Amino acid sequence: MGTASHGIGTARALQVNETAGAFSGLAMGLNALATALLLPILWALLG
């Protein structure tokens, strides 16, 4: 549900302003990348 909400928010930001939509999409992508890279490391350290 959270991912869908962020996608809807990004789509809305794109409707309001192209620059805001671009930064929203970039932030969503970078967050996914950081999570994919950092979560396994944290899992190994804490698990």
C-alpha positions in Angstrom: 0.0 0.0 0.0 2.9 2.4 0.8 4.5 1.9 -2.7 1.1 2.6 -4.4 0.7 5.7 -2.3 4.1 7.0 -3.3 3.3 6.3 -6.9 0.1 8.1 -6.7 1.8 11.1 -5.1 4.5 11.1 -7.8 1.8 11.1 -10.5 0.0 14.0 -8.8 3.2 15.9 -8.4 3.8 15.4 -12.2 0.4 16.9 -12.9 1.1 19.9 -10.8 4.6 20.7 -12.1 6.9 18.7 -14.3 10.0 19.6 -12.2 8.3 18.5 -9.0 7.2 15.2 -10.7 10.8 14.6 -11.9 12.3 15.1 -8.5 9.5 13.0 -6.9 10.3 10.1 -9.3 14.0 10.5 -8.8 13.6 10.4 -5.0 11.4 7.3 -5.3 14.0 5.6 -7.5 16.9 6.5 -5.2 15.1 5.4 -2.2 14.4 2.0 -3.8 18.1 1.7 -4.8 19.3 2.6 -1.3 16.9 0.2 0.3 18.0 -2.6 -2.0 21.7 -2.0 -1.3 21.6 -1.2 2.4 18.9 -3.5 3.8 20.9 -6.8 3.2 23.9 -5.2 4.9 21.9 -4.1 7.9 20.1 -7.5 8.0 23.5 -9.3 8.2 24.8 -7.0 10.9 21.7 -7.2 13.1 20.5 -10.7 12.3 
